[in-house]
Amino acid sequence: MPYIIAEPCINVKDKACVEVCPVDCIYEGDTMLFIHPDECIDCGACEPVCPVKAIFAEDETPDQWKNFIELNKQFFKDHPGVKPATKS
């Protein structure tokens, strides 16, 4: 199961998760970051470093943010060819 980024990331985009992702599967949208579901290797490195606790394993996403599972997937359908977020 891949990880997803939920509502607490909106307008934050801290990018601590980008720094630790070993496969560069985190992408930057206009208001938040997104994890590519086909590239995520389910390592979990991103989850503990998120300062706003916005990252969840897909099957552990809280009910109030379950819609972000589809939003993460839809981002990549709507933005083919988007490049991963840059590390600092």
C-alpha positions in Angstrom: 0.0 0.0 0.0 1.5 3.4 -0.9 1.5 6.3 1.4 -0.7 9.4 0.8 -0.6 13.0 1.9 -3.7 14.5 3.4 -5.3 17.8 4.4 -2.8 19.0 7.0 -0.2 19.6 4.2 -2.4 22.1 2.4 -0.6 25.5 2.3 2.3 24.0 4.4 4.5 22.0 1.9 7.3 21.6 4.5 9.3 19.2 2.2 11.0 17.3 5.1 9.4 14.2 3.4 11.0 15.1 0.1 14.4 15.1 1.8 14.1 11.5 3.1 12.3 9.9 0.2 14.7 7.3 -1.3 12.8 7.1 -4.6 11.8 10.7 -5.2 8.1 9.9 -5.5 6.9 13.1 -3.8 5.6 15.9 -6.1 4.6 19.5 -5.5 1.2 20.8 -6.4 -0.1 24.3 -6.1 -1.2 24.0 -2.4 0.2 20.7 -1.2 2.6 17.8 -1.9 1.5 14.4 -3.4 2.9 10.9 -3.3 2.9 9.1 -6.6 1.0 5.8 -5.9 2.9 3.8 -8.6 6.3 5.0 -7.5 6.0 4.8 -3.7 7.9 1.7 -2.3 6.0 1.8 1.0 9.1 2.4 3.0 7.5 4.8 5.4 10.5 7.1 5.7 8.4 10.1 5.0 5.7 9.6 7.6 7.7 10.3 10.8 9.4 13.5 9.5 6.2 15.3 8.5 5.8 18.2 10.9 2.0 18.4 10.4 1.3 14.7 10.5 -0.2 14.7 7.0 1.3 11.4 5.7 -0.5 8.1 6.1 -0.3 4.6 4.7 -3.2 4.4 2.3 -5.0 1.8 4.4 -4.5 3.7 7.6 -5.8 7.1 6.4 -8.2 8.6 8.9 -11.8 8.6 7.8 -12.1 12.4 7.5 -9.2 12.4 5.0 -10.0 9.2 2.9 -10.9 11.4 0.0 -7.2 12.4 -0.2 -6.4 8.9 -1.4 -8.3 9.6 -4.7 -7.0 13.2 -4.8 -3.4 11.9 -4.7 -4.1 9.5 -7.6 -6.0 12.2 -9.5 -3.2 14.7 -9.3 -1.0 12.4 -11.4 -3.7 11.8 -14.0 -4.2 15.6 -14.3 -0.5 16.4 -14.4 1.2 13.8 -16.6 5.0 14.4 -16.8 5.2 16.4 -13.6 8.6 16.3 -12.1 9.4 15.3 -8.5 9.7 18.0 -5.8 13.2 19.2 -5.5 15.3 18.5 -2.5 17.0 21.5 -0.9 
